[in-house]
Amino acid sequence: MRDGALRALERAVEILELKIDLTDEKTIGPVLRAINAASQTLLTAQLRVDETQLQERRLDRLPEILRAMAEEERKLKLIGIL
């Protein structure tokens, strides 16, 4: 599955690198549609990767946040607020 996804992304990059003949009325439409689809595919893939990395970083900080909250709760108990 991962190999197929990598090949698809590589193919999308190849499509983006195509030389466009703006004078050929028969192929300009399909070529532009292919470029648009490839662009959308690559942007969607990058957004998903970025979102996954952001979620991982957020989860990595959870233990630190819980420790800080416990410390603040301990301090509040010492001064009689809790």
C-alpha positions in Angstrom: 0.0 0.0 0.0 2.7 2.4 1.0 4.7 1.7 -2.2 1.6 2.3 -4.3 1.0 5.7 -2.5 4.7 6.7 -3.1 4.5 5.8 -6.8 1.2 7.7 -7.1 2.8 10.8 -5.5 5.9 10.4 -7.7 3.6 10.3 -10.8 1.7 13.4 -9.6 5.1 15.2 -9.4 5.9 14.0 -13.0 2.5 15.4 -14.2 3.3 18.8 -12.6 6.6 18.9 -14.4 5.0 18.3 -17.9 5.8 20.8 -20.6 2.6 22.3 -21.7 2.0 23.0 -25.4 -0.5 25.9 -25.2 -1.0 25.8 -29.0 -2.4 22.2 -29.0 -6.2 22.7 -28.5 -6.8 18.9 -28.4 -4.5 18.3 -25.4 -4.5 21.5 -23.4 -7.7 20.8 -21.6 -6.8 17.3 -20.4 -3.3 18.3 -19.5 -4.5 21.2 -17.4 -7.0 19.0 -15.7 -4.3 16.4 -15.0 -2.1 19.1 -13.5 -4.9 20.4 -11.4 -5.7 16.9 -10.1 -2.1 16.2 -9.3 -1.7 19.5 -7.5 -4.8 18.8 -5.4 -3.6 15.3 -4.6 -0.2 16.5 -3.4 -1.6 19.3 -1.3 -4.1 17.0 0.3 -1.3 14.5 1.1 0.9 17.2 2.6 -2.0 18.5 4.7 -2.6 15.1 6.1 1.0 14.6 7.0 1.2 18.0 8.7 -2.0 17.2 10.6 -0.6 13.9 11.8 2.6 15.5 12.9 0.8 18.2 14.8 -1.4 15.6 16.6 1.7 13.6 17.6 3.4 16.7 19.0 0.2 17.6 20.9 0.1 14.1 22.4 3.8 14.1 23.2 3.2 17.1 25.5 0.3 15.6 27.4 2.4 14.1 30.2 4.2 17.4 30.7 0.9 19.3 30.9 -0.5 16.7 33.4 2.6 17.1 35.6 2.3 20.9 35.6 -1.4 20.7 36.5 -0.6 18.3 39.4 2.1 20.6 40.6 -0.2 23.7 40.5 -2.9 21.7 42.4 -0.3 20.8 45.0 0.7 24.4 45.4 -2.9 25.5 45.8 -3.6 22.9 48.5 -0.5 24.2 50.4 -1.9 27.7 50.5 -5.4 26.5 51.4 -7.2 27.4 48.2 -8.1 23.8 47.4 
